[in-house]
């Protein structure tokens, strides 16, 4: 069957008898597309016209940076990214396309990428996301033989030496629980984070359909790893007290699922009211710390938290091992023999 015509796309015969394609949204201007219908170039021009990125009839200039990006957005590699990553990279690429989209992509060299990293170095996370986004596109372009070189090859963003998100203390957990007792939406949200170790995006998706026979089974959004997490008695009591939704355990007051951004805002507000300045990710770290201190192995931590490769889990087990070894060995520092 022929594929349905995309919205706002029209086919019209000119006065010279030639059939042409054009995009028109509502009563806006008509943007003509000169590429052959059904080709990647046609799809790229159509998407650019919808986005209002062409002020006159035409298409992204062949071999421009925008042209490359539009092709990349139609690739299996792009579709294979998580929805959150795609949104993040769309936001990164948008200003780049506005400022340099008409430039030939072949003119983007290592110095261009390095300068882009330097401009964002005040916020290392943005610098890293910029590099990851450009690297994903150019690696795909090289693999598909559209580009001959990857200008991001060999470049890195040095991470600042920080402890990352601070871990919640027992006192802070107690303060939150006192302010938000069982039976509140805030407590449901808090205990899902604390007793599952799920990331914010996965906690937002968690629903009754993921819980079978007292076990949570969900595929993580970030890594695609399937995790199985037994529902602990503390969490079971919280879910029993509610309020909870069906398709999403952490729900709006109307029982509807929440986007992870909304969930993050709700959690931040709840923390402020409880007098705590910590994050949901800090709770995930607190959960991993407790598990490691209670003897969880690297494999067990990976099964709970969806990590792979042993690197992240070993950070927690090494810390727990050091504490245990120090406690056992401290007597050896004594200068007084028993």
SULLIN-V625467 format. One record per residue. N is the residue number from 0. RES is the residue in three letters. SS is DSSP state (hx for helix, st for strand, lp for the rest). OMEGA is omega in whole degrees, 0 to 359 (999 if undefined). Layout:
N/RES/SS/OMEGA, N/RES/SS/OMEGA
//
This chain:
0/UNK/lp/177, 1/UNK/lp/181, 2/UNK/lp/181, 3/UNK/lp/181, 4/UNK/lp/178, 5/UNK/lp/181, 6/UNK/lp/176, 7/UNK/lp/179, 8/UNK/st/185, 9/UNK/st/180, 10/UNK/st/187, 11/UNK/st/176, 12/UNK/st/178, 13/UNK/lp/180, 14/UNK/lp/176, 15/UNK/lp/177, 16/UNK/lp/181, 17/UNK/lp/177, 18/UNK/st/180, 19/UNK/st/176, 20/UNK/st/173, 21/UNK/st/179, 22/UNK/st/175, 23/UNK/lp/179, 24/UNK/lp/182, 25/UNK/lp/179, 26/UNK/lp/180, 27/UNK/lp/181, 28/UNK/lp/176, 29/UNK/lp/179, 30/UNK/st/184, 31/UNK/st/178, 32/UNK/st/185, 33/UNK/lp/181, 34/UNK/lp/180, 35/UNK/lp/182, 36/UNK/lp/177, 37/UNK/lp/180, 38/UNK/lp/176, 39/UNK/hx/179, 40/UNK/hx/177, 41/UNK/hx/181, 42/UNK/hx/179, 43/UNK/hx/179, 44/UNK/hx/179, 45/UNK/hx/181, 46/UNK/hx/180, 47/UNK/hx/179, 48/UNK/hx/177, 49/UNK/hx/182, 50/UNK/lp/181, 51/UNK/lp/186, 52/UNK/lp/176, 53/UNK/lp/183, 54/UNK/lp/180, 55/UNK/lp/180, 56/UNK/lp/178, 57/UNK/lp/184, 58/UNK/lp/172, 59/UNK/lp/182, 60/UNK/lp/179, 61/UNK/lp/179, 62/UNK/lp/173, 63/UNK/st/179, 64/UNK/hx/178, 65/UNK/hx/178, 66/UNK/hx/179, 67/UNK/hx/181, 68/UNK/hx/180, 69/UNK/hx/176, 70/UNK/hx/180, 71/UNK/hx/181, 72/UNK/lp/179, 73/UNK/lp/186, 74/UNK/lp/174, 75/UNK/hx/180, 76/UNK/hx/178, 77/UNK/hx/181, 78/UNK/hx/179, 79/UNK/lp/177, 80/UNK/lp/176, 81/UNK/lp/181, 82/UNK/hx/180, 83/UNK/hx/180, 84/UNK/hx/178, 85/UNK/hx/178, 86/UNK/hx/180, 87/UNK/hx/183, 88/UNK/hx/173, 89/UNK/hx/180, 90/UNK/hx/178, 91/UNK/hx/184, 92/UNK/hx/186, 93/UNK/hx/179, 94/UNK/hx/178, 95/UNK/hx/180, 96/UNK/hx/179, 97/UNK/hx/184, 98/UNK/hx/187, 99/UNK/hx/185, 100/UNK/lp/182, 101/UNK/lp/181, 102/UNK/lp/175, 103/UNK/st/182, 104/UNK/hx/179, 105/UNK/hx/179, 106/UNK/hx/178, 107/UNK/lp/182, 108/UNK/lp/184, 109/UNK/hx/179, 110/UNK/hx/179, 111/UNK/hx/180, 112/UNK/hx/180, 113/UNK/hx/178, 114/UNK/hx/178, 115/UNK/hx/177, 116/UNK/hx/182, 117/UNK/hx/180, 118/UNK/hx/182, 119/UNK/lp/187, 120/UNK/lp/176, 121/UNK/lp/175, 122/UNK/lp/186, 123/UNK/hx/180, 124/UNK/hx/178, 125/UNK/hx/178, 126/UNK/hx/180, 127/UNK/hx/179, 128/UNK/hx/176, 129/UNK/hx/181, 130/UNK/hx/180, 131/UNK/hx/182, 132/UNK/hx/180, 133/UNK/hx/180, 134/UNK/hx/179, 135/UNK/hx/181, 136/UNK/hx/184, 137/UNK/hx/174, 138/UNK/hx/177, 139/UNK/hx/182, 140/UNK/hx/178, 141/UNK/hx/181, 142/UNK/hx/180, 143/UNK/lp/177, 144/UNK/lp/172, 145/UNK/lp/177, 146/UNK/lp/181, 147/UNK/lp/182, 148/UNK/lp/177, 149/UNK/lp/183, 150/UNK/lp/180, 151/UNK/lp/185, 152/UNK/lp/176, 153/UNK/lp/181, 154/UNK/lp/180, 155/UNK/lp/172, 156/UNK/lp/181, 157/UNK/lp/180, 158/UNK/lp/176, 159/UNK/lp/181, 160/UNK/lp/178, 161/UNK/lp/177, 162/UNK/lp/180, 163/UNK/lp/180, 164/UNK/lp/181, 165/UNK/lp/181, 166/UNK/lp/176, 167/UNK/lp/174, 168/UNK/lp/178, 169/UNK/hx/179, 170/UNK/hx/180, 171/UNK/hx/176, 172/UNK/hx/179, 173/UNK/hx/179, 174/UNK/hx/180, 175/UNK/hx/181, 176/UNK/hx/178, 177/UNK/hx/181, 178/UNK/hx/183, 179/UNK/lp/182, 180/UNK/lp/175, 181/UNK/lp/180, 182/UNK/lp/178, 183/UNK/lp/178, 184/UNK/hx/181, 185/UNK/hx/179, 186/UNK/hx/176, 187/UNK/hx/180, 188/UNK/hx/182, 189/UNK/hx/184, 190/UNK/hx/173, 191/UNK/hx/178, 192/UNK/hx/189, 193/UNK/hx/188, 194/UNK/hx/172, 195/UNK/hx/184, 196/UNK/lp/181, 197/UNK/lp/172, 198/UNK/lp/184, 199/UNK/hx/181, 200/UNK/hx/179, 201/UNK/hx/177, 202/UNK/hx/179, 203/UNK/hx/182, 204/UNK/hx/186, 205/UNK/lp/179, 206/UNK/lp/181, 207/UNK/hx/180, 208/UNK/hx/179, 209/UNK/hx/183, 210/UNK/st/179, 211/UNK/st/177, 212/UNK/lp/176, 213/UNK/lp/180, 214/UNK/st/174, 215/UNK/st/175, 216/UNK/st/184, 217/UNK/st/176, 218/UNK/st/185, 219/UNK/lp/183, 220/UNK/lp/188, 221/UNK/lp/186, 222/UNK/lp/182, 223/UNK/lp/181, 224/UNK/lp/177, 225/UNK/st/179, 226/UNK/st/177, 227/UNK/st/187, 228/UNK/st/175, 229/UNK/st/179, 230/UNK/lp/181, 231/UNK/lp/180, 232/UNK/hx/180, 233/UNK/hx/180, 234/UNK/hx/179, 235/UNK/hx/179, 236/UNK/hx/179, 237/UNK/hx/181, 238/UNK/hx/178, 239/UNK/hx/181, 240/UNK/hx/178, 241/UNK/lp/357, 242/UNK/lp/180, 243/UNK/lp/175, 244/UNK/lp/179, 245/UNK/lp/180, 246/UNK/lp/176, 247/UNK/lp/180, 248/UNK/lp/177, 249/UNK/lp/188, 250/UNK/st/174, 251/UNK/lp/179, 252/UNK/lp/177, 253/UNK/lp/179, 254/UNK/lp/182, 255/UNK/lp/176, 256/UNK/st/180, 257/UNK/lp/171, 258/UNK/lp/184, 259/UNK/hx/177, 260/UNK/hx/178, 261/UNK/hx/177, 262/UNK/hx/178, 263/UNK/hx/179, 264/UNK/hx/179, 265/UNK/hx/181, 266/UNK/hx/179, 267/UNK/hx/179, 268/UNK/hx/180, 269/UNK/hx/179, 270/UNK/hx/180, 271/UNK/hx/180, 272/UNK/hx/179, 273/UNK/hx/180, 274/UNK/lp/181, 275/UNK/lp/179, 276/UNK/lp/179, 277/UNK/lp/186, 278/UNK/lp/175, 279/UNK/hx/179, 280/UNK/hx/175, 281/UNK/hx/175, 282/UNK/hx/176, 283/UNK/hx/178, 284/UNK/hx/177, 285/UNK/hx/179, 286/UNK/hx/179, 287/UNK/hx/179, 288/UNK/hx/179, 289/UNK/hx/181, 290/UNK/hx/180, 291/UNK/hx/180, 292/UNK/hx/178, 293/UNK/lp/172, 294/UNK/lp/179, 295/UNK/lp/179, 296/UNK/lp/177, 297/UNK/hx/181, 298/UNK/hx/180, 299/UNK/hx/178, 300/UNK/hx/179, 301/UNK/hx/179, 302/UNK/hx/181, 303/UNK/hx/192, 304/UNK/hx/176, 305/UNK/lp/178, 306/UNK/lp/177, 307/UNK/lp/175, 308/UNK/lp/176, 309/UNK/lp/187, 310/UNK/hx/184, 311/UNK/hx/181, 312/UNK/hx/183, 313/UNK/hx/176, 314/UNK/hx/182, 315/UNK/hx/180, 316/UNK/hx/178, 317/UNK/hx/179, 318/UNK/hx/179, 319/UNK/hx/179, 320/UNK/hx/180, 321/UNK/hx/179, 322/UNK/hx/180, 323/UNK/hx/180, 324/UNK/hx/180, 325/UNK/hx/180, 326/UNK/hx/182, 327/UNK/hx/188, 328/UNK/hx/187, 329/UNK/hx/180, 330/UNK/hx/181, 331/UNK/hx/176, 332/UNK/hx/183, 333/UNK/lp/179, 334/UNK/lp/179, 335/UNK/lp/181, 336/UNK/lp/179, 337/UNK/lp/999
//
